[in-house]
Amino acid sequence: FFSSFFLFRKVFLFRSNLKKRMRSVVSYSYRGLGVASLSRRMRRTVFLRAAAASPTSPSAAPSSSSSLKLLSDRMLLGRTVTELEDKAIELGEKKFRGKQIYQHLVRGVNTIDDMTSLSKELRGKLKESGYTVGRANVKAANKSKDGTEKLLLELSDGNVVECVGIPVDDANRDRLTVCVSSQVGCAMKCSFCATGKMGFTRNLTAGEIVDQVFHIQERFEGSRVSNVVFMGMGEPMMNLKEVVKAEQFLNKDLGIGARHITISTVGVPNTIRRLSEHNLQVILAVSLHAPNQELREQLIPTAKVYPLDAIMEDCVHYFQQTGRRVSFEYLLIDGVNDELSHAKELARLLRSHDQLMRSHVNLIPWNAIDDSEFKRPSRNRVVAFQRALKREGVGSVSVRKTRGAEEAAACGQLRVNAAREIV
């Protein structure tokens, strides 16, 4: 009796405290003080609730975690050798059959029937058990004059995502970069981004992320994928488990160097610290887009529950844990955040966190999207902003070259429009 009483009391007090903390969020917001004084855990709770309120894609309702798990469980692509060996044993086969399946997967087979080194009986078992390779179908392909190619992929459940292949001839060294999506749609609702206008549908599995790299590799026959950037549709940190799993496959199984893989984020509470625990050698790219909290909230609605100072503190922690410098992405929008005063303020922000001064700042001129009043800044304004940062002591500053803009394949332009693009 007493144990039941104390358990009930503990649950009651926990729920009461949670309600009080949620009311305090409203109070803080009403007084214009933000939520910086809330605990780190509480900020993440509020953040996730705000993101979940985003409208979903008109083409599909959000998939539950259970249905996503079922989808992942039946997909072979993205699994490790050990996982595949365990599956082989479950099917009554010898352990080495798992490695044979793995060898076919890393070669990019499309179907189980393409695994010709497996017996017909084993292939039949795999299909009867509901397993698939997990390859998507190419619904459309658009190629820009500069060689950049955007693919529209239809997933096994009918949802669609986009990925981009970007070929670069840099100092006589050919590079092929793949920009991959990590979610169907996005819940972050950034005002400058086409994907944010789609709403959120579901996370992608690790296999669905890896599959995008295979598709781009196949389109650029004769070239090897050298770089992967998680800068397509979705917020990678909202799907961190599958993103890390995909990174491990790309690095260890496909041989793409970890330092040639970039994971970007606009900022999700606690996830930068969680990523640092994996001690990956990837590039972390944090999208700031504003030098102060007020302007950032105007551009990124979810920034209200993840203050700029908290992001910077997490970046310092990431650097301390991994030894890898952070790359800061800064989108330049004409007349909004591209004034020289903004450049000076950004430099002061970085200087206030001395350990981040080794970091790199990547300036990105805004790329036009439908239904937006924003304008792309002139080249002179971009150069002036870059020079102002350098004068203020920010040593590593670059301007991203726009690729694939005419086919809506550039940064911030990925947005599925089924009526226009599916062929």
Secondary structure, DSSP 8 states (H G I E B T S, - for coil): -HHHHHHHHHHHHHHHHHHHHHHHHHHHHHTT-TTTTS-HHHHHHHHHHHHHTS---TT-----HHHHHHHHHTB-TT--HHHHHHHHHHTT--THHHHHHHHHHHTT-SSGGG-TTS-HHHHHHHHHTT-B----EEEEEEE-TTS-EEEEEE-TTS-EEEEEEEEEEETTEEEEEEE---EEE-SS--TT-TGGGT-EEEE--HHHHHHHHHHHHHHSTT----EEEE-SSS-GGGGHHHHHHHHHIIIIIT---GGGEEEEES--TTHHHHHHHTT--SEEEEE---SSHHHHHHH-GGGGGS-HHHHHHHHHHHHHHH---EEEEEEE-TTTT-SHHHHHHHHHHHHTSGGGTT-EEEEEE----TT-------HHHHHHHHHHHHHTT---EEE----SGGGT-STT-----HHHH--
